[in-house]
Amino acid sequence: MRPMPTRAEVQAMLTGPGGPFEVIEDKVGGVPMRVYKERMKSLREVPALSAGRPEDETFIVYGDRRIGFGEFVSLANSASTVLASQFGVGSGDRVAVLSANNPEWCMAFWATVDLGAVLVGLNGWWKTDEILYGLQDSGAKVLVADRARFERVADHLAACPDLEAVFLIDADPIAGTSVPIHRFDELLASPTTTLPDVAIDEDDPAVIFYTSGTTGRPKGAISTHRSMIANLQNTIFNAVASAMTGGAGLDSSGGQTASLLTSPLFHVSGCHSGLVVGLAAGVKIVIPVGRFDPTAAMELIQNEKISVWATVPTMVWRVVEHPDRHSFDLSTITSVAYGGSPSAGELQRRVQETFPKVRTMGNAYGLTESSSVATVNSGQDFLDKPESVGQAMPVVDLRIVTADGSSAPTGGLGEVWIKGPIIMPGYWNKPEATAEIITDGWLHSGDIGYVDADGFLFITDRAKDMIIRGGENVYCVEIENRLAEHPSIAEAAIVGVPHTTLGEEVKAVVRTEPGQTITEDEVRAWVAETLAAFKVPAYVEIVTDPLPRNASGKLLKNVLRGEGEVSFAETM
């Protein structure tokens, strides 16, 4: 019996001259890099292909709604037509979406990018101030929202002078607002198979997703049509390579692949690697209604015969630890992937015990700034090196950079830099912030790691002052800035506390002003007034002594985390 080919052999076959994923060198933004020779030139080519899929194939399942590929594309085209003809949305205009995952979010996305306009995905957990900032910073012309989230800003729209229209997904228009309110259904009144025909360049912006940063205010990372198509081809390549090496490919069940979409669509994992890949590859996307519930998720896996589930470790833990997990038929699941952090061996064991026919488990690594996945670890490689986030995708280069700017040797630690067509051109209207994070096409990830002799990337620490809680990035300075505004707080520090299922929880260490007092609940309430719930500290420690700092005034968070005493180097 012929042995199964290795991953390296398969990649050489697929990406070499004449291969279906042939890789060549070209310049992107003046920077030489590897790209796929044959590729779509805009996202609009994706629905153009999918509209011809069989009529009995379902694209989206949401509650009792089942929407086929052709129907979906026709409705998205209607929204494009109405946005352009009645509301003047054109190339480069921004359309913001503030909503839970639902079919309308997906339609708004395709309606926008097919016009050459820019979809702005606003974080659905944001509070009023955060939402207003996103609308103002992006200069959104149109907002699509669900009722619950829109109510957070309904009385403040006058602060968004660029906003001309709001479309509510699940409610009638609200009277008394400063911006005209419409029903989303108005956009769907003229279904058509005709796609918009405006010109779109590969390097035109397609999406802006906000990611917090060390300055405290979120920054809008731009994904271009090129970067999202590159991510799409990377994902399909990985599925084909996985199938050729004995894993579960996109069509592993012999029929239509069904995927459970539990990642938020305002994340690159949900949008770029879920929605876009799903429409391109003919995947049935099953979207749970409401907040994630492990019982509801298992019911969907059983009833919709889900084969692929890519999500965050937190959600996987909630299913594999559920006492009723063996009451459901979960045997259709053949692939489970959970990005965000290297995966614990215990979680792997639980996945295999809960999903008896899993053939592929995997982990991936990427950032909002890299349009989703930069490296992937799956199949036998994942079992052999479970602490690694994998090897670079075919058109991605990795570099490990030391403090002096030189490249680290094999196995040497340094900051992870990433280059390729998946990398953003920059942050929206923030050239200085862009210059700080991109050097000659290389994205500075802010993560510390190393690459071993086999080309596998290992992430060991974060250079950025950041916590990852349940798949959400929490930048400490944003919370610290909020705490510093409280009149009873002299100084504050935010650190991460390990958590089994969430990865990390947020902890605040607060020093009160002399003669002032504050309670733990008051600290939480103060943060919750302006910041999303996932940023509110789960733990609060109130102290009266100054927080530990080095000679230059930098907070010594390793001391606050209990990781050690102040070192000589830190005090110099």
N, C-alpha and C positions, 0 to 999 in steps of 0.2 A: 504493500500500500504506500502510495506516494505521501511523504510527510507534508504537513501543512506549511505553506510558505510563511516566512517571518514577516513582521511588520515592515522592516527595512526593505525586503525584497519586493513586497507589494507596492510600497511607496515608489521605489525606483521604476517599477513597471508602469504605474499609473501616471507618474509625473514626468517621465522621460520623453524624448522626442517621439512624436506621434501618439503618445498616450492620451487618454480622455481628459486627464488633468495636467497636460503638459505645462511646465513652468519655464518661463523665460525671464530675462532681465530687461527692465524698462525703467524710465524715469517717472516718478510721481512727485509732483510739486518740485521738480528739479533735482530730486534725490534718487539715485539708482537703487532699485530694489527688485526683488523677485515678484512676479505676477503670473497669473494664469493667462496663457496665450489666448485661449478661447473663453470668452466671458460675456455676460450681458453688459450692456453699457448704461443701463438705468434700471431701477426697481420696477418701472412700468412694464418691462418685458416679462415680469413674473405673472401678473394677472392675465396678460395676453396669452401666455401658454396654458394657464390653468383653466381658462374659460372653456376649453375644449374637452375637459374631462367628462367621463360618463355621467349622465344625469342622475343615476341612482347613487352616486358617491356623495357622502355627506362631508362638508368641510368643517362646520362648527356645530357642536351640541352645547346648548345652554338651557338648563331646565327642560321645559317641554318643547323648546324651539330646536329645529333641525334645519340647517341652511346648507344647501348644496353649493358646489363651487361656482357653477354658472350663475345661480341666483345671487350669490354673494358679490361676484364681480359686477353684475348688472346694477345692484344697489349701490356699490361703491362708485360706479361710474355716474349714477344719478347724483350722488352727493358732490362729485367733482363738478358736474355740469351746473348745478344750482349754486354752489359756492363761487364759481367763476362768473356766471351770467348775472346772478342777482345780488351778489355780495362783493364782487370785484376782487376775489382772491386770485392772485396770479403768482408767477414765478418769484420765489424768494420771500413771499409773505408768510407770516407765522400763524399757524392754527394750533392752539393749545388744547389739550385734553386733560380733564380732571375728573377721573371716574374710576370706579371699581372695574375689574375685568368683565367685559361683556361684548356681544357682537358689534355694538355701536362703536366701541373703542376701536375695534379692528376695521370697521368701515371708514371711520374718520381718518385712520392712518392711511389706508390706500387711496382714499379720495384726495388727501392732501399731497402725498408724495407723487401721485400720478400727474398732478398739475404742475409739478416742479416747485410747489410750495414746501414749507418746512413744518413738520409735526413737532410740537413742543410737548413732551410728556411730563406733566406735573405730578409730583409724588402725592399719591392719594392719602397719605397719612399726615401731610403737612397741615399746619394750623394757618389761621388767617394771615399773619404777617409773612409767613413763608410763601404762601400762594400769591399774595400781592407782589412780592418781590419777583417771583418767577414770571408773572404776567408783565410787569414793568420792564424787567431786564431783557426779556425776549422781544418786547414790543408786539405782543400777540394782537392780531387783527380780529380773530375769531376765537371764542372759547366754546368747547363742547364739554358738558359736565353732567353728572348725575345730581339729583336734587340734594342729597345729604351733603355732598362736598361743596356744591354751589352756595348753599346757605351760609357757609363760613365767610364768604366774601360778598354776598348779595348787596349788603349795605355799604360797600366800600368801592364800588366800581368806578366812582368818579376819580379815584386815585390812579386809574389805568387809562390815560388819555388816548392810547392807540387802539383800545378795544372798541369795536364797532357793532358786534353782534354776539349773542350767546344762544347756544342751542342746548336745551335740556333733554336728556335722554329719557327720563322716566317721570316727567311731571308736566303739567300745563304751565304756560308762561306765568311769571310772577310780576304783579303790578308794582309800580312805584320805584323801579330801578332806573338808574341813569343811562343804561345801555339797553337797546331793544332786545327782548327775550323771545325766542322762538322754540317750537317743538322740533326735536331732531327729525321727526317723521317728515317735516317739510323738505328735508334734503333727499328723501327717498321717493319722491312723488313721480319721478320719470326714469324708471329702470331702462337701461340701454346696454347693448353689447359693445357700443362704440367707446373706446378709450380716448382720453384727451390727446391732442396732437401737438402740444407745445414742446419746444425744444428743451431737452435736459442734457446737461453735460455730466460726465462721470464724476467730476469733482464738485458738482453743486451740492450744497447742504441738503440733507434729507430729513434729519432728525436732530433735535436738541434735547438731551437728557441732563438733568442737573445733578452734580456731584459736589458735596461739600468739600471744603478745603481748609488749609491751615490759616487762611485769613478770616475764617468764620462764616463768610457769606458763600452760598452755593455758586458754582460756576457751571455754565452751560457747555457741556462737551458736544461738539458737532460730529455727527456721523454723516458721511457723504454717501452718495449712491455707490461710488466705488468701494468704500469700506464695508458697506452692508452686503454688497454682492460678493466681495471677497470672503466675508464671514459665511455667507450662504454656501459658496463653493467649498470652503474648508469643511463645513459641516457635512455636506454630501460626500465629499472625499472620505471623511472619517467613517461614515456609515458603510460605504463601499469597501474600504480597507478592512473594517471590522468584520464584515460578512466573509471576506476572502480569507481571513485568518481564524475563522471558526466562531466569531462572535455573532451578536444579533444585529443585523442591518436594519434599515428603515422598513423593509418589507418582510420582516422575519417570520410572520405568521402565515405567509403564503397568500395573503389578501392585503386589504388596505391597512396600513399602519394606523393605530389609534394612540394618541398621546394625551396624557393628562396635563393640562396647563395650569399649574399652581403658582408659577412665578408672576409677579406683577408685570403688566404690560409696559409700565413706565420704567422697567429695568431692561437692559440690553438682553438679558437671558430670556425674558418673556417675549419681547418684541422681535429682536434681531434673530435669535436662535429658536424661537417658538413660532411666532406668527408668520414671519417671512419664510422660514424653512418649511413650515407646514403648507403654505399655499403653493410653494414651488414644487414640493415633493409629493403632493397629493395626500397629505396626512389628515386624518380626522382629528380635529382638535376638540377636546372635551374640557369645557370651562366650568368649574364648580360655581354655584351661585352663593354669594355671600362670603363670609369669613371662612378660612380653612377649617375644616372639621374632619378629623381622621375617619370617623364612621361614614360620613358622606363620601369621602374620597374612596374608601373601600367599596362602597355601594356602586360608585361610578366605574371603578376598575372591573368589578364583577359584571355589571349590566352592559357596559359599553365595550367589554373585552379589550381593555387597555393593554398595550404591549410595551409602551415606552413611557417612563416617568423620569423627567429631568427636573430637579428642584434644588432646594437647599437642605442641608442635613437636618435642620430643626424639624421640618415636616416629615422627613423619613423616620426620624426617631419617634414622632408621635404615632405613626402607624405601626412600626415594628414593636413598640411597647404597649400597644393597645390590648386590653384583656380579651377583646372579642375578635381579634384578627383572624383566628382560625375558623370563625363562623362564616367567613366569606370565601368565595372561590377567587383566589388571586393568582391562579395558575397561568393566566394569559400574559402576565408580565414577564418579558424576556430581557429587558434592559432597564437598569436603574442607574442614574447618574446624579451626583450631588456635588456641585461646585461650591467654592467659597473657602475651603480649608482642606488640608490633608485629612483623610478619613480614618477614624479609629478602627482598629481591628475588630472591636466588639460590634461596631455598627455593621461592618461587612458580614459578620457571622449572623447577626439578626436579620439582615436583608435576605441572605440565603435561606434562613429558616422560615421566614415569612412568605417569600416569593419562591416557591419550589422549582420553578423552571427558568430562573434567571440565568442567562448565558453570558451576559455582559454587565459588569459593574464598572463605573468609571468616575473620574474626577476631572475637572477642568479648571483652568486658570485664565482670567482675563479681567479687564477693567471697562468701565464705561468709556474711557478714552481709547480703548482698543476695539470698540464695536463688538464686544463679547469675547469669544474664545481665542486665546493666543496659544495655549498648550492644552493637550488632552492626554489623559492616562486611562486606558481601558483594556478590557480583555485580560490576557495572561500577564501583560505588563503591569496591570493594576494589582494583580495578585502577587506578582513578584516584588513590586516596589510600591506598596500601598501608601507610603509617606510622601511619595513624589506627586507633583501635579502634572507630570508627563513631559512629552517631547513637543517641540514647536511644530505648529501646523506647516504645511508645505511652503507657504509664502511668507513665513514669519521667521525672523532672525532674533536670537537672544544674545545679549552681552552682559556679563557680570562686571560691574565697574567698581573699583576700589575708591577710597577717599581721595586719592591723589589724581583720579581721572583715568587711570590705566586699567587695562583689562585684567581681571583676576585669572590665575591659572586654573586648569581643570580641578574642580573640587574646592576652589578658593571662594571665600565669602565676599560679597559685595552687593551693591544695589542692582536689581534686575532692570535692564533696559531692553526695550522691544522695538523692532522695526518691521515694517511691512505695509501693504496697502490697507490693512485693517485699522491703522492708526489714524486718529482724528487729525484734521489740519490745524485745530486749535480750539480754544474756548471762545464762546460767543462774545464779541466785543471786548475781549480782555487780552490784548497783545502782550502785555507784560507778564501775565500769568502763563501764557502760552510759551513765551521765551524761557521761562524758568523750568518748564517741564519737558520741552522738546529741544533736542540738540541734533542738527543735521539729520532730521528724520527719526531719530531715536527717542522714544518715549521713556522718561524716567518713571518707573512704576511706583517708587516709594517703598517697595518691598525688598527685604534683604534675603539673599539665597545663594545657591550655588548650582552648577551643572556638573553632573558626574561624567565619567568616561564614556558612558553610553548615550549621553545627550539628554538625560532626564533632569528636569528642573526640580529643585527642592526649595521651598519657601521656609525660612527659619525665623523671620522676624519682620516687623514693619518699621520702615524709617519714618513714615508719617505718624503723627500723633493721632492714631485712629483706633477705634474699636469696631469689630464686626459682630453685630448682634442679630442673630436669626437671619443672616443674609443681607442686612442693611448696614451700610457704612455709617458710623457715628464719629464725626470729627470732634475731638475733645474741646478744641478752642471755641467752637460755637456755643457749647453749653457753659464753658468757663466765662465767656463774654457776657452771657445772660446773667449768670450768678453775680458777676462783678457789679451789675447794675442795681443790686439790692442794697438798700441803705444800711442794713445790719451786717453785711458780709464784707470783710476786709480783703480776703483773697480766697481763691478756690482752685481746686485741681480735680480733673476728671481722669479716672483710670479704669481699666477693664478688670473684671473679676471673672475667672473661669466658670463656665456653666456647661453641664453635660449636654444638653440638647440645643441651647441657643448659641453655644460657642463661647460667648462672653456676655456679661451683664455690665451695666453702667454703674459706677460708684463715684460719688462726690465726696471730696474731703474739703470741708469748709471751715475757715477761721473767722470768727465773729469780730466785729469792731469792739474796742474796749467799751464796756458798759452796756453792750447790746446783747440780746438773746434771739435765737431763732430755733424752731423745732424742725425735725426731719420732714414732717408733713408740709411745713411751710416752704422748705427748700424745694420739695417736689412740685408743689402747687405753683411756685414762682416760675419754674422751668416750663411746666405744662401750659402756662398762659400763652406762650408764644412759640413753643417748639413742639414737634410731633411727639406722640406718646412714646415711641421707641427710644427717644433721646432722654426721657425723664429718668433720673437715677433710681435704680432699684435699691441701692444702698446709699446711706448718707452717714458720714462720720463728721461730727462737729468738734472742733478743737479750739483751743485758745492760744497755743504757741504758734509762732511763725512756721510756715511750711518750709521743708528743707530745700535749699537752693545752693548752687555752686557759686564760685567767686564772680561769675558774670551775671548772676541773677536768674539763671535757668532753673526751673523746677526739677527736682530729682525724683522723677516718678517711679524709678526703680525702688527707691526707699519707701515711697508711699504704698507700693505694691508688696512690700515686705520681701523684696528680692535681694537685699543686701545693704550694707552700710555705705556711707559716702566714701568713695575711693579718692586716692591722692590725685588721680588724673582729673576727676570731676571738680575738685576744688581749686585746681591751678588756673 
